Amino acid sequence: MENYCENAPLAMGYVPRQKNFHKTFELSKALQVGTIFPELCKPFCGRRGC
């Protein structure tokens, strides 16, 4: 993956391959946080290191 990033053109987005996710949130929690997968739950706190 590191080699790919080094050779990627500037200002081009990339998405790493998704790993196999096994755990999921309950539906009500998933609707609150915007994802069913806990591994993808990355809340924005407005500053570094929430």
C-alpha positions as CSV (number, residue, x, y, z in Angstrom):
1,M,0.0,0.0,0.0
2,E,2.8,2.4,0.8
3,N,4.3,2.1,-2.7
4,Y,0.9,2.8,-4.2
5,C,0.6,6.0,-2.2
6,E,4.1,7.2,-3.2
7,N,3.3,6.8,-6.9
8,A,-0.3,8.2,-6.8
9,P,-0.8,11.4,-8.6
10,L,-1.3,14.6,-6.5
11,A,-4.9,15.5,-5.7
12,M,-6.2,12.0,-6.6
13,G,-8.3,10.3,-4.0
14,Y,-7.9,6.6,-3.2
15,V,-9.8,4.2,-1.0
16,P,-7.9,1.2,0.6
17,R,-9.5,-2.2,0.2
18,Q,-12.1,-2.8,2.9
19,K,-11.2,-5.6,5.4
20,N,-13.7,-8.2,6.3
21,F,-15.9,-6.7,9.0
22,H,-17.7,-9.2,11.3
23,K,-19.2,-7.1,14.1
24,T,-22.1,-4.7,13.4
25,F,-24.0,-2.1,15.4
26,E,-27.6,-2.5,16.3
27,L,-29.8,-0.8,13.8
28,S,-30.7,2.2,16.1
29,K,-27.0,2.8,16.9
30,A,-26.0,2.4,13.2
31,L,-28.6,5.2,12.3
32,Q,-27.1,7.5,15.0
33,V,-23.5,7.1,13.9
34,G,-24.0,6.7,10.1
35,T,-22.5,3.2,9.7
36,I,-23.3,-0.3,10.6
37,F,-19.6,-1.3,11.1
38,P,-17.9,-0.2,14.3
39,E,-14.6,-0.2,12.6
40,L,-15.8,2.6,10.3
41,C,-17.2,4.8,13.1
42,K,-14.8,7.7,13.2
43,P,-16.5,10.6,14.9
44,F,-15.3,14.1,14.1
45,C,-14.4,16.1,17.2
46,G,-13.1,19.3,15.5
47,R,-9.6,18.7,16.8
48,R,-6.9,16.1,16.8
49,G,-7.0,13.3,19.3
50,C,-10.6,13.5,20.5
